[in-house]
Amino acid sequence: MNKQIVEINISKWDTPSSKNQLITDLESGKVLHFKNLEFPVSEIEQQYFTSGIRDKKSRNISLNISGEIKRRYKE
């Protein structure tokens, strides 16, 4: 049985990997989990990691081109 979550064991962004296999995995609907890869979040970005930012009526939250929060509401 194929696992839907594929763990990728790298710790640096520039580590060589099997790029073609990763693309195949993504295109087949799998999730790539880079559990050892650092993903630094700036102090300014920290504000987006709070539950208070979410409107319970919204389906998703993103930033528009000018950096303002926009919400897509459920239909």
Number of C-alpha atoms within 10 A of each C-alpha: 3 6 8 13 12 15 13 15 13 15 12 12 11 7 8 8 12 8 9 8 10 16 12 11 16 13 10 10 10 16 15 15 12 16 11 12 13 11 9 7 9 8 8 7 9 9 11 14 10 8 9 9 11 14 13 11 11 13 12 13 15 12 10 10 8 6 8 9 12 13 16 12 12 9 6
